[in-house]
Amino acid sequence: MKKIWFYSLLVFLGGCCFGVLSTFVKLSYANEFTLAQITGLQFLFGFLMIWSFIPFIRTVRQRRSMILKLIVSGIPMGLTGIFYYQSLQTIDASVAIILLFQFVWIGTLLEWTIDRKKPNQMRMIAIGTCMVGSFLAGGFFMSSFNITIEGVIWGLLAAVTFSTFIYLSGKVGKGVPAIQKSAWLTTGGLLTVIILFSKTYLIEGFPLDTFLAVAPYGLILGLFGVFLPPLLFSIGMPKVGSGLGTILSSSELPVAIMMSTFVLHETVTTSQWVGVVMIISGIIIGNGLNKKKTSHNMLKAS
């Protein structure tokens, strides 16, 4: 029982990591850095961080087919960063966060469609609570917003790829050590970014002064967006399942709101804090449901 809560906590923290990203992306855009520069250094630093641990851990020899599966499973992670950061360029951050947050129900839909695991009433209540909370926390009803069709499409694509990454991280490579698995997932994400922005890198280049200026943002985004999430998800997601995992990962939005408050000094209204409380309540409901399910399975097995 304690182990289930431990694995749930890891997935919860993985979601929290993604909540840090929007604040530093805003800061990097304010300093006139480009999407290619931000994502490029984010995945480069994340890649170097995770692979620097490989020589010091016990690894398991993997077939080429498994390595390829893990690399391919890392593609949605790379695409999520690109799509989400692109949406932040064209629509208000609060709207982009809400659009990304749609991964909560998309992930459950994936599990229902692919694994035939129909969500029960309590899980639907948890999802509904999180979704209502997301609109309140994002301040969607408080003021007018800058919304474009292009931005909405990018935001929804980010939600789809993020939920896909969460699903795959819990399904592919279950027997692979977490750090080793994360290294290959990160490799897939880095390759995705390099391929999509190869023309930009080759033509515009990456001047040393620009590299040094954007490096601090790349380090932070690499730590919280590339290094920690796949590692935490690799450990926790196979144990809790992608359905509950998406609910636990909704911790991303409350953290994003708190980061905006304490780092960007943005004003957060009472209704937004109510939304944060609702999201946390949804997470507790979802995890409490998983606890009951685990207890029932243990009693049944005994």
N, C-alpha and C positions, 0 to 999 in steps of 0.2 A: 504493500500500500504506500509506504513512504517513498519507494522508488518511483511510483507513478507521479506523485507530487513533485519529485525531483526532476523528472523528465519534462513535466508540464512547465516547471519553472524555467528550464533551459529554453524551451520554445517561446515562452513569454518574454524572456530576455532577448531572444533573437528578434522578436517583433519590436521590442524597445529600441534596439540598435537602428532599425530602419527609421524610427521616429526622429533620430538625431539628424538625418541627412538633409531634410528640406531646409533647415536653418542655415547650414553651411553652404548649401547650393545657392541660397539667396545671397549670402555674403559674397560668394565667388562671382556671381552675376553682377553684383553691385560694383565689383572691382574690374568688370568688363572682360572676364575670362569667358572662353567659348565652351560650348557643350563638348566638343571634341577634346579640348584640353582637360576639362574637369573629369570626364569619364575615363579618358586615357590614363591619367595619373592615378585615379582612384583604383582602377583594376590592376595597374602595374604595381603599385605599392601593396595592394592586397595580395597579389600573386607572390611577391617577394616575401611578404610576412609569413604566409602559410607554408611556402616551400622551404623557408629557413629552418623550420622545425623538423622536416623530414629526416635529415641525417641523425637526429638525436632520439628518434622513436623507433619502436619495433613496427616494421611494415610487413605486409603479407603480399606475396607474389600474386599478381593478378593476370588473368588472361587478357589478351589484346581486346577481345570483344567487350569485356567488362570495363576496361579503361575507356574505350570508345563510348560506351553507354554513359559513363560518368561525365565525360567531356561534353557530350551532346546534352546531358541533363543540366549542364551549367550554362547553356545558351540562353534559357529564359531569364537567368539572373542578369546576364549582360544586357539583354533586351529591356528588362525592367528599368534599369538605371537610365538607359537612353530614352525610353518612352516617357518616364516620369519627369526627367530633367527637361525634356523637350516641352512637356505640357506646362512646366513652370515658367517657360519663356513666353507662352502665349495666353495663359489665363492666370487669374489670381491664385495664390498658393493655397488658400482655404478651399477653393473649388477643386484644385488638383489633388489635394489630400483626400477629399471626400470621394472623388472618382477612383483613386487608388484603393480606397477602403472597400470598394465593391468586391475585392478579392474574398471577403468574408463569406458571401453567399456563393460566389463562383467556385471556391474551393470545395464547398459542400456539394454543389451540383456536380463537380468532377467526380467526387467519390461516389455519388449516387449513380451517375451515368456509367462510369467505368467499373467500379467494384460492386455495383448493385447494393450499396449500403444506404438504404432510405433513412433520412434523418427523422427521429421521433419528435414528438410534440415539444419536449423540453429543449431539445437542441434548436428547434425552430424559434422558440421563445428567446433563447440566448442570442441567436442571430438577429432576430427582430430588435431586441434591446440594444445590441451593438450598433445596428444600422440607424435607429432613431437617435441614439447617442452621437453617432458620427455627424449627422446633420446639425445637431445642436452645438457640438464641440467645434465644428468647422465654422460656426457663425453664419450658416447659410441663410437664415431667416432675418438676420440683423441689418443688412445693408445691401446696396446694389453691388453687382459684381461685373468684372470684365470677363465675358464668356465668349469664346469663339468655337465654331464647329471643329476646327482643326485641333484646338486645345482639348476639347472633350474627347475626341477620337484618341489622341495620344494618352490621355489619362485612363481611358477605359482599356486601351491596349496594355498599359502598365499593370492594371488590375488583373487582366487575363494572364499575362506572363508571370506575374508574381505568384498567383495561385497555382499556376503550372509548376513553377519552381518548388513551391512548398510541397505539392503532391509528389513530384519526382524525388525530392530529397528524402521522402519517407518510404519510397518504393524501390529505388535503384541502389544496388550496392549495400544491402543490409549487413553483409558479413565483412565489409571492408572497414578497417579502423577509421575512426572519425576524422582524424587529421589527414590521413592519406586520402580518404574520400573527398574531403573538403578541398584538398590541393587540386584534384582533378576537376572538380566542379568549378573552381576558380579559374583553372586553365581554360575551360570552355567559355567562361564569361569574358576573359581577356582576349581570346581569339576572336570572339564575336565583335568586340569593340574595335580591335585592330583591323579586321576585315571591312567593317562598315565605314570606318573613318580612314582607311588606308590612303585614299585619294587626298584627303585633307592633310594628313601627316606628310605625305610625299611632296605635295605641291607647296603648302604653306610652311612646312617644317615646324620645329619646336625650338625657338631661340633659347639660349641658356638663361638669359635674364627673365624670360617668361616662365621657363621651367622652375627657376628658383622662387619666383613670386607665387606661383600656383601650388608649389610643392606642399606648403603647410595644409592647404585645403585637401589636396590629394591624400595626404597621410591620414587625416581625420576621416575622410570619406572612405578611404581604403580599409581603415580599421573597423569602422562601424557598418560599412556597406558591403564589404567583400570578405574580410578576414573572419569576423565573429559570427555573422548570421549563418553561413553554410556549416560552420563548425558546430554551432549550437543546434541547428536543425538536424544535422547528421546524427547527433547523439540522441536528441529527444523525439524527433518526428516519427521514427519507426516504432516507438513505444506508445505514443499517444494517438497516432493516426492523423491523416491529413484533414479530416473533417473537424475534429477538435483542434487540430493544429492551427487552422485558419482563424478560429475564434480566439485562441491564445495569442496569435500574432497580431490581433487587433489592438494590442498594447501600443502599437506604432503611433496611433493618432493621439492618445493622451500625452505621450512623450513629446510629440511634435508641438502640441499646444503649450506644454510647459517650457520647452526649449525656446519657443517664440516669446514667451513671457520673460524668462530670466536672461536670455542672451540678446534677443532683439528688442527687448523692452516694449513689446507690443501689448496693448490693452486687451485683456480677456474679460468678457462679460460674465455675469452670473449664470446666464443660460448656457454658456460654453462650459463652465465648470460643472453644471448639471449634466451636460452631455458626457463629460469625462467620467463622472460618477456612474452614469448609465452603462458606458462601455465596460468599465471595470466590473460592474454588476453582472453584465452579460458574460464576461470571462469567468467570473466566479460560478455562475449558473452552469456554464458549459463544463468547467472542470469538476464541479460537484456531481454532475451527471456521469462523468467518466469514472469518478470514485465509486459511485453506486454500482455502475456496471462491472467494475473490477471486483468489488466485494461479492457481487452475485456470482460471477464466474469462479471465484475462489471457493465459495460455499458449494457451488455445484460440482466442482472438481473433487472436493473433499468427500 
